């Protein structure tokens, strides 16, 4: 009391006057504290229970008042511990919400002073703090008499729920005291009720402290049985939670029930007409005070001598039920409001703790899954990098796959591939290598198996993975051949996983892993999933390695064939020039004799023309061979006038096309540095094509012009256009257009290819446009100077 007096500002006795004297603190000597919002003294106690809000932050007081307003309680607000003590001198409160850290008198100091005074010792105190709470603060808070400890910010409904419990308890206490005053003959009963309520508060405080340390469902249940039910007088209790489907209640822990009695109730469909289900469905407690009441309300359910009275309390969190608590009592009893408030508070606190445990477990599982996923990604990334680094050498790749898989998953790993005829599985690689394994183990690994035999054969046949968490003796005897049983025994295998290797949609082999030595944890479904992902990456790498090898073989074959063809063309075209020269010279000598008849002259002329065409073909073949071999067509640049080249070529080409006419539009001095013979070859091929692939009456025109540093040469002909499907590959070798009716083939399809190569050699370009309305025009652009 001396400390109260000092904090409240009462005068203290000095020196010897204090000896033998009791401090007499008269409440009437001190003015009543005034309300923060007016100058009037605070009102005396009314009908509504009072809640004392203590916080040195006015905004927090307003917030707390708003949160608790739905409870219909009267609220006094104190801005300091000293002011709160003055409030307590003249008012009785259902609960005190006390801020921990305040200027002046702290929350803990205020609570200690409150607990020193007999009248206020049992007032429930809920500590509020905005700072992180640690174990030391919790112990300090509970040691000073707190019933709960909330960290800001907190859900408003949690605070209202906790306060409502103590408000109800306060109402019950006040009602008991009122009845005691009105009916003195029931003084003993009222005192018992008051003591029970006080005991309930103490139990709730202890229970809340115990729950704050619970981290598992079992610990929450033990706290409920040992701390919460000790004062309730219950004979037995059970905690029931909804199963994953939400359609049945399952017992997670119990106390006091014999197993024979509890067994039929361990899993109860939610549709069964019993109090537990009713509490869960209707989200409210069910109170059954006697056997007679039970038989009246639940005539179809045999209590089996389990109890005389029973309570079913729903475990509610945010308006939904997690399950229910069932209590049994040996004697019939009437459940008072205090009892009901206490049991409801127990259930509420238990539900909050169970939900917290669930959230913690889910968070832990999420972290574990995240860590497992990260580890899995690291394994896959490392394996992918290793596979990519070796995917051009099939043998090295297979060794890398088995080494990587064994490193991350198992003691031994092997790859078996199907033979080309699909009749047998043969080992392609294993880790550890053959040098590190016993001879009989290597022999067993190398023994081929047929589809359907053993683990690998069955996986190949079914196309489905096979997980063996524990390899039993029965499985060894029924599935494995004798030599493969020696393999299992030689490696000491106790767990196996086999997955198929799929290449291009079909099973091409298996990836096999095993754990051996001293028995340990077997493979799991997660291990199988990881192995399947590794197998998918390995299959892709194996396919790429095979394709690369096939591509290398194909490219080498194509290269040898192309070289042979080019050499053959070069040799043949070069060697044909000599006999063609002899034929040309002989035809010339016959023509000069002058002793030939007209028919003989025509024959000699056809021989000369045929020889010239053959020579042009050979020249084209030689140019084509040079271009394909990479040397390109040799150019001899010199000052050249396109006008001279165009007129010369037009005269020569018209000799082979009697009766045709070519319009020439070439200005004077279209000059540049070009190879005149090669430019003549370009013009000869283009003009010859224009005359060859156009009707006799169709116009043919050759024009030239200078535009800055480039000269342009255009060859136009009328008639049918070039087919659209032919245009994209017109300049490719061996490409020819459709001949006119009655015309024989005059070309081997190299002319336009050589034209493009000559023009590119000059640093220019050649383009073509062709349509039925505007005919066909080839346009050659030639830079006038080198560089």
ZAMARGU-4260 file (C-alpha; in steps of 0.2 Angstrom, whole numbers, plus 5000, padded with zeros to 4 digits):
<rodrens>
0) 5000/5000/5000 | 5015/5012/5003 | 5020/5010/4985 | 5002/5014/4980 | 5002/5029/4990
5) 5019/5035/4983 | 5013/5032/4965 | 4997/5041/4969 | 5005/5056/4977 | 4999/5053/4995
10) 5010/5062/5009 | 5022/5050/5017 | 5028/5050/5036 | 5046/5055/5039 | 5058/5049/5052
15) 5052/5041/5068 | 5034/5046/5065 | 5033/5031/5053 | 5037/5018/5067 | 5022/5009/5074
20) 5011/5018/5063 | 5000/5011/5049 | 4998/5021/5034 | 4980/5026/5032 | 4976/5030/5014
25) 4959/5039/5013 | 4952/5038/4996 | 4941/5053/5000 | 4956/5064/5002 | 4960/5063/4983
30) 4949/5070/4970 | 4941/5058/4957 | 4950/5058/4941 | 4941/5067/4927 | 4937/5060/4910
35) 4949/5064/4896 | 4935/5072/4886 | 4926/5083/4899 | 4929/5092/4915 | 4916/5081/4924
40) 4920/5068/4937 | 4920/5050/4930 | 4903/5041/4932 | 4901/5028/4946 | 4898/5010/4941
45) 4883/5006/4930 | 4875/4991/4924 | 4887/4988/4910 | 4904/4980/4914 | 4919/4992/4914
50) 4935/4989/4905 | 4950/5000/4909 | 4961/5005/4894 | 4979/5010/4899 | 4990/5018/4885
55) 5001/5034/4885 | 4996/5035/4866 | 4979/5044/4864 | 4977/5037/4847 | 4979/5019/4853
60) 4966/5022/4867 | 4954/5028/4853 | 4958/5013/4843 | 4955/5001/4857 | 4938/5009/4861
65) 4932/5007/4844 | 4937/4989/4844 | 4928/4985/4860 | 4913/4996/4856 | 4903/4981/4849
70) 4904/4972/4866 | 4893/4985/4874 | 4905/4988/4889 | 4909/5004/4898 | 4927/5010/4895
75) 4938/5021/4905 | 4954/5027/4897 | 4970/5031/4907 | 4985/5039/4899 | 4997/5033/4913
80) 5000/5020/4926 | 4997/5032/4940 | 4980/5037/4932 | 4976/5019/4930 | 4979/5016/4949
85) 4968/5031/4954 | 4954/5023/4943 | 4956/5007/4952 | 4953/5015/4969 | 4935/5019/4965
90) 4930/5007/4951 | 4929/4988/4948 | 4934/4982/4931 | 4931/4966/4921 | 4948/4967/4913
95) 4963/4979/4911 | 4971/4981/4894 | 4988/4988/4899 | 5002/4994/4887 | 5019/4987/4892
100) 5030/5002/4888 | 5024/5019/4894 | 5032/5034/4900 | 5034/5035/4919 | 5026/5020/4927
105) 5028/5005/4915 | 5015/4992/4912 | 5024/4978/4922 | 5027/4990/4937 | 5008/4995/4936
110) 5003/4977/4935 | 5014/4973/4950 | 5006/4987/4960 | 4988/4981/4955 | 4992/4963/4961
115) 4998/4970/4978 | 4981/4976/4983 | 4968/4963/4988 | 4954/4971/4980 | 4962/4972/4962
120) 4973/4956/4964 | 4961/4945/4953 | 4957/4958/4940 | 4963/4950/4923 | 4977/4960/4914
125) 4980/4958/4896 | 4997/4966/4891 | 4998/4975/4874 | 5014/4979/4866 | 5020/4986/4849
130) 5037/4979/4851 | 5044/4961/4847 | 5041/4950/4862 | 5054/4938/4869 | 5054/4924/4881
135) 5060/4936/4895 | 5046/4948/4892 | 5033/4934/4892 | 5040/4927/4909 | 5040/4945/4916
140) 5022/4948/4910 | 5015/4931/4917 | 5024/4933/4933 | 5016/4950/4936 | 4999/4941/4934
145) 4994/4944/4916 | 4982/4932/4908 | 4987/4936/4890 | 5000/4945/4880 | 4996/4952/4863
150) 5008/4960/4851 | 5002/4975/4840 | 4995/4974/4827 | 4983/4961/4832 | 4966/4955/4824
155) 4952/4965/4832 | 4941/4950/4833 | 4955/4941/4843 | 4955/4955/4856 | 4936/4956/4857
160) 4935/4938/4859 | 4947/4938/4874 | 4940/4953/4882 | 4922/4946/4880 | 4927/4930/4890
165) 4932/4941/4905 | 4918/4952/4903 | 4906/4937/4904 | 4916/4931/4919 | 4915/4948/4927
170) 4896/4948/4924 | 4895/4931/4932 | 4905/4937/4947 | 4895/4953/4949 | 4879/4943/4947
175) 4885/4931/4961 | 4889/4945/4972 | 4872/4954/4969 | 4863/4938/4973 | 4874/4935/4988
180) 4869/4953/4994 | 4851/4950/4991 | 4850/4932/4997 | 4861/4931/5012 | 4855/4913/5015
185) 4865/4908/4999 | 4881/4916/5004 | 4890/4900/5004 | 4885/4896/4987 | 4889/4913/4980
190) 4906/4912/4988 | 4909/4896/4980 | 4904/4903/4963 | 4915/4918/4966 | 4930/4907/4971
195) 4927/4896/4956 | 4927/4911/4944 | 4943/4917/4952 | 4950/4899/4950 | 4944/4899/4932
200) 4953/4915/4929 | 4969/4908/4937 | 4967/4893/4926 | 4964/4903/4910 | 4980/4913/4914
205) 4990/4897/4917 | 4982/4889/4902 | 4987/4904/4891 | 5004/4903/4897 | 5006/4885/4893
210) 4998/4887/4876 | 5010/4900/4871 | 5024/4887/4872 | 5015/4873/4863 | 5021/4870/4845
215) 5012/4854/4841 | 4994/4847/4842 | 4999/4835/4855 | 5006/4849/4866 | 4990/4859/4864
220) 4980/4844/4869 | 4991/4840/4884 | 4990/4858/4890 | 4971/4857/4889 | 4970/4841/4899
225) 4983/4846/4912 | 4979/4865/4914 | 4962/4868/4907 | 4952/4854/4913 | 4959/4852/4931
230) 4947/4864/4938 | 4932/4859/4927 | 4929/4842/4936 | 4928/4832/4920 | 4931/4814/4921
235) 4937/4812/4903 | 4940/4823/4888 | 4944/4821/4869 | 4950/4833/4856 | 4942/4829/4839
240) 4947/4838/4823 | 4939/4837/4806 | 4948/4826/4793 | 4955/4832/4776 | 4938/4830/4768
245) 4929/4840/4781 | 4916/4826/4782 | 4921/4817/4798 | 4928/4820/4815 | 4944/4811/4821
250) 4951/4809/4838 | 4968/4817/4839 | 4971/4815/4858 | 4960/4809/4873 | 4961/4807/4892
255) 4951/4796/4904 | 4942/4786/4891 | 4946/4767/4890 | 4951/4761/4873 | 4936/4749/4872
260) 4924/4764/4875 | 4934/4776/4863 | 4937/4764/4849 | 4920/4766/4840 | 4921/4785/4841
265) 4938/4787/4834 | 4931/4793/4817 | 4913/4799/4817 | 4904/4805/4801 | 4899/4822/4803
270) 4881/4817/4798 | 4879/4806/4814 | 4867/4814/4827 | 4878/4817/4842 | 4883/4832/4852
275) 4900/4834/4844 | 4893/4835/4827 | 4880/4846/4832 | 4892/4858/4840 | 4903/4858/4824
280) 4888/4860/4812 | 4879/4874/4822 | 4895/4882/4828 | 4889/4883/4846 | 4893/4873/4863
285) 4881/4859/4867 | 4877/4856/4886 | 4869/4840/4892 | 4867/4841/4911 | 4860/4824/4915
290) 4857/4806/4908 | 4839/4810/4907 | 4842/4825/4896 | 4854/4815/4885 | 4841/4801/4882
295) 4828/4814/4878 | 4839/4824/4866 | 4848/4809/4858 | 4837/4794/4860 | 4846/4784/4846
300) 4864/4786/4854 | 4869/4775/4868 | 4881/4784/4880 | 4887/4767/4886 | 4889/4772/4904
305) 4902/4785/4898 | 4895/4800/4908 | 4881/4807/4917 | 4884/4825/4910 | 4893/4830/4894
310) 4899/4846/4885 | 4903/4848/4867 | 4913/4863/4863 | 4917/4869/4845 | 4934/4874/4841
315) 4931/4890/4831 | 4943/4901/4822 | 4937/4916/4811 | 4919/4909/4810 | 4924/4891/4805
320) 4925/4875/4815 | 4942/4865/4816 | 4933/4852/4826 | 4926/4850/4844 | 4931/4846/4862
325) 4921/4832/4871 | 4920/4832/4890 | 4912/4819/4901 | 4907/4821/4919 | 4903/4807/4932
330) 4889/4817/4940 | 4874/4827/4933 | 4877/4845/4935 | 4870/4862/4930 | 4882/4872/4920
335) 4882/4890/4927 | 4886/4905/4916 | 4903/4905/4924 | 4905/4887/4919 | 4900/4890/4901
340) 4911/4906/4900 | 4926/4896/4906 | 4923/4881/4895 | 4920/4893/4880 | 4936/4902/4884
345) 4945/4886/4885 | 4939/4880/4868 | 4943/4897/4860 | 4960/4897/4867 | 4963/4879/4862
350) 4956/4883/4844 | 4968/4898/4842 | 4983/4888/4848 | 4978/4873/4836 | 4976/4886/4821
355) 4993/4893/4826 | 5001/4876/4826 | 4993/4872/4809 | 5000/4888/4802 | 5017/4885/4809
360) 5017/4868/4802 | 5011/4874/4785 | 5025/4887/4785 | 5038/4874/4790 | 5032/4863/4776
365) 5032/4877/4764 | 5050/4881/4768 | 5055/4863/4767 | 5046/4861/4750 | 5055/4877/4744
370) 5072/4870/4750 | 5068/4854/4742 | 5063/4862/4726 | 5079/4873/4726 | 5090/4858/4729
375) 5080/4849/4715 | 5083/4863/4703 | 5102/4864/4708 | 5103/4845/4704 | 5094/4847/4688
380) 5104/4862/4683 | 5121/4854/4687 | 5115/4838/4678 | 5110/4848/4663 | 5126/4857/4662
385) 5136/4841/4663 | 5125/4833/4650 | 5127/4848/4638 | 5145/4847/4640 | 5146/4829/4634
390) 5131/4828/4622 | 5142/4826/4606 | 5151/4810/4612 | 5138/4797/4616 | 5150/4786/4626
395) 5156/4800/4637 | 5138/4806/4639 | 5131/4790/4645 | 5146/4789/4658 | 5142/4807/4663
400) 5123/4803/4666 | 5127/4788/4677 | 5140/4798/4687 | 5129/4813/4690 | 5114/4803/4695
405) 5124/4792/4706 | 5132/4807/4714 | 5115/4815/4718 | 5103/4800/4722 | 5111/4783/4724
410) 5125/4772/4727 | 5125/4764/4710 | 5117/4769/4693 | 5116/4761/4676 | 5109/4764/4659
415) 5103/4750/4648 | 5098/4752/4630 | 5087/4742/4619 | 5096/4733/4604 | 5091/4739/4587
420) 5080/4724/4585 | 5071/4728/4601 | 5074/4710/4608 | 5086/4713/4622 | 5092/4726/4635
425) 5111/4729/4636 | 5121/4739/4648 | 5128/4755/4640 | 5136/4763/4656 | 5136/4761/4675
430) 5143/4770/4690 | 5154/4765/4699 | 5164/4759/4684 | 5168/4741/4681 | 5185/4743/4688
435) 5177/4747/4705 | 5165/4733/4705 | 5167/4715/4708 | 5168/4703/4693 | 5152/4694/4697
440) 5143/4711/4699 | 5150/4717/4682 | 5145/4701/4674 | 5127/4702/4680 | 5126/4720/4675
445) 5132/4715/4657 | 5120/4700/4656 | 5107/4706/4643 | 5088/4704/4648 | 5073/4703/4637
450) 5058/4715/4639 | 5047/4708/4653 | 5062/4701/4663 | 5068/4709/4679 | 5065/4727/4684
455) 5073/4734/4668 | 5064/4722/4657 | 5047/4726/4665 | 5049/4744/4664 | 5054/4743/4646
460) 5038/4732/4642 | 5026/4743/4652 | 5034/4760/4649 | 5030/4765/4667 | 5043/4769/4681
465) 5045/4757/4695 | 5048/4762/4713 | 5054/4749/4726 | 5056/4758/4743 | 5061/4742/4751
470) 5067/4727/4741 | 5061/4711/4750 | 5067/4693/4749 | 5050/4688/4741 | 5052/4701/4728
475) 5070/4696/4724 | 5064/4678/4722 | 5049/4681/4711 | 5056/4695/4699 | 5075/4692/4697
480) 5084/4679/4688 | 5098/4670/4698 | 5112/4680/4691 | 5103/4696/4694 | 5099/4691/4712
485) 5118/4689/4714 | 5120/4707/4708 | 5107/4713/4721 | 5116/4703/4735 | 5134/4708/4729
490) 5129/4727/4730 | 5119/4725/4746 | 5104/4734/4737 | 5089/4737/4748 | 5080/4750/4738
495) 5078/4753/4719 | 5070/4764/4706 | 5069/4761/4687 | 5062/4774/4675 | 5061/4772/4656
500) 5071/4782/4644 | 5060/4789/4630 | 5068/4794/4613 | 5056/4801/4600 | 5041/4795/4609
505) 5046/4777/4611 | 5055/4768/4626 | 5073/4766/4621 | 5080/4760/4637 | 5080/4762/4656
510) 5089/4772/4669 | 5092/4762/4685 | 5097/4767/4702 | 5100/4758/4719 | 5105/4761/4737
515) 5116/4748/4745 | 5127/4744/4760 | 5119/4746/4777 | 5100/4748/4776 | 5095/4766/4777
520) 5081/4777/4770 | 5073/4770/4754 | 5068/4779/4739 | 5052/4790/4739 | 5040/4796/4726
525) 5050/4813/4726 | 5065/4803/4722 | 5056/4795/4708 | 5050/4811/4701 | 5068/4818/4701
530) 5074/4803/4693 | 5061/4805/4679 | 5066/4823/4676 | 5084/4817/4675 | 5079/4803/4663
535) 5070/4816/4652 | 5085/4827/4651 | 5097/4812/4648 | 5085/4805/4634 | 5086/4822/4626
540) 5105/4823/4627 | 5106/4805/4621 | 5095/4809/4606 | 5105/4824/4602 | 5121/4814/4603
545) 5115/4801/4591 | 5108/4815/4579 | 5125/4824/4580 | 5134/4808/4576 | 5122/4804/4561
550) 5124/4822/4555 | 5143/4821/4556 | 5142/4805/4546 | 5130/4812/4533 | 5140/4828/4531
555) 5156/4818/4529 | 5147/4807/4516 | 5140/4822/4507 | 5156/4831/4507 | 5165/4816/4499
560) 5151/4814/4486 | 5152/4833/4482 | 5170/4833/4480 | 5169/4817/4469 | 5156/4825/4458
565) 5165/4842/4456 | 5181/4833/4452 | 5172/4822/4440 | 5163/4837/4431 | 5180/4846/4430
570) 5189/4832/4423 | 5176/4827/4410 | 5173/4845/4405 | 5191/4848/4403 | 5195/4832/4393
575) 5180/4835/4382 | 5187/4851/4375 | 5201/4842/4365 | 5189/4831/4354 | 5177/4846/4352
580) 5191/4857/4346 | 5196/4843/4333 | 5177/4842/4327 | 5176/4861/4326 | 5193/4862/4316
585) 5187/4848/4304 | 5170/4856/4301 | 5179/4873/4297 | 5191/4864/4285 | 5176/4856/4276
590) 5167/4872/4275 | 5183/4881/4267 | 5185/4868/4253 | 5171/4874/4243 | 5167/4857/4235
595) 5152/4854/4246 | 5134/4852/4240 | 5121/4863/4248 | 5115/4848/4259 | 5133/4845/4264
600) 5135/4863/4268 | 5120/4863/4279 | 5127/4847/4288 | 5144/4855/4291 | 5135/4871/4298
605) 5124/4861/4310 | 5140/4852/4315 | 5149/4869/4319 | 5133/4875/4328 | 5132/4859/4338
610) 5151/4860/4342 | 5149/4878/4348 | 5134/4873/4359 | 5144/4859/4367 | 5159/4871/4370
615) 5147/4883/4379 | 5141/4869/4389 | 5158/4864/4394 | 5163/4882/4398 | 5148/4883/4409
620) 5153/4867/4417 | 5170/4873/4420 | 5164/4889/4427 | 5151/4880/4438 | 5165/4869/4445
625) 5176/4883/4449 | 5162/4892/4458 | 5157/4877/4468 | 5175/4873/4473 | 5176/4890/4481
630) 5189/4898/4469 | 5176/4908/4460 | 5176/4913/4442 | 5192/4923/4437 | 5190/4941/4432
635) 5201/4952/4421 | 5195/4970/4424 | 5199/4983/4411 | 5191/4999/4405 | 5175/4993/4395
640) 5161/5002/4386 | 5145/4993/4388 | 5139/4999/4371 | 5152/4990/4362 | 5148/4974/4372
645) 5129/4975/4369 | 5131/4977/4350 | 5144/4963/4348 | 5133/4951/4359 | 5117/4956/4350
650) 5125/4952/4333 | 5132/4935/4338 | 5115/4930/4347 | 5104/4935/4332 | 5115/4923/4320
655) 5108/4908/4331 | 5090/4916/4330 | 5086/4920/4312 | 5071/4930/4310 | 5071/4938/4327
660) 5074/4956/4331 | 5081/4964/4347 | 5078/4983/4351 | 5094/4991/4358 | 5093/5007/4369
665) 5111/5010/4374 | 5118/5028/4376 | 5136/5032/4372 | 5150/5030/4384 | 5142/5018/4397
670) 5159/5015/4404 | 5167/5006/4419 | 5180/4994/4425 | 5174/4977/4420 | 5179/4960/4412
675) 5172/4962/4395 | 5172/4944/4390 | 5163/4939/4406 | 5150/4954/4404 | 5148/4947/4386
680) 5145/4930/4394 | 5132/4937/4406 | 5123/4946/4391 | 5124/4931/4380 | 5115/4920/4393
685) 5102/4933/4397 | 5098/4938/4379 | 5099/4920/4373 | 5086/4915/4387 | 5075/4930/4382
690) 5074/4924/4363 | 5073/4906/4368 | 5059/4907/4380 | 5048/4920/4371 | 5037/4918/4356
695) 5044/4923/4339 | 5032/4938/4338 | 5036/4944/4356 | 5047/4960/4358 | 5065/4958/4365
700) 5074/4974/4371 | 5091/4977/4379 | 5094/4994/4387 | 5109/5001/4397 | 5111/5017/4408
705) 5122/5025/4421 | 5116/5030/4438 | 5130/5038/4448 | 5143/5025/4452 | 5134/5011/4445
710) 5128/5005/4427 | 5112/4996/4424 | 5109/4983/4410 | 5091/4977/4407 | 5085/4963/4396
715) 5066/4962/4393 | 5056/4950/4383 | 5037/4948/4381 | 5027/4932/4382 | 5022/4920/4396
720) 5029/4925/4413 | 5041/4914/4423 | 5031/4902/4434 | 5030/4910/4452 | 5036/4893/4460
725) 5051/4894/4449 | 5057/4912/4454 | 5064/4908/4471 | 5076/4895/4464 | 5079/4903/4447
730) 5097/4906/4449 | 5101/4889/4457 | 5111/4877/4446 | 5102/4864/4436 | 5086/4875/4435
735) 5077/4877/4418 | 5061/4885/4412 | 5048/4876/4401 | 5053/4875/4383 | 5042/4881/4369
740) 5033/4869/4359 | 5044/4859/4347 | 5060/4866/4355 | 5074/4854/4361 | 5084/4856/4377
745) 5098/4868/4373 | 5105/4871/4391 | 5110/4861/4406 | 5103/4874/4418 | 5119/4882/4423
750) 5118/4899/4414 | 5109/4909/4426 | 5119/4902/4441 | 5135/4908/4431 | 5127/4925/4427
755) 5124/4928/4446 | 5142/4922/4450 | 5150/4933/4437 | 5139/4948/4443 | 5143/4945/4461
760) 5161/4944/4456 | 5160/4962/4450 | 5152/4967/4466 | 5135/4969/4458 | 5118/4961/4459
765) 5105/4953/4447 | 5086/4953/4449 | 5071/4948/4439 | 5053/4953/4439 | 5040/4943/4428
770) 5021/4945/4426 | 5009/4942/4412 | 5005/4961/4410 | 5023/4967/4410 | 5033/4953/4403
775) 5050/4947/4410 | 5064/4959/4414 | 5082/4954/4421 | 5091/4969/4428 | 5110/4969/4431
780) 5118/4982/4442 | 5137/4984/4440 | 5148/4995/4450 | 5158/5006/4438 | 5174/5005/4448
785) 5183/4993/4460 | 5181/4995/4479
</rodrens>
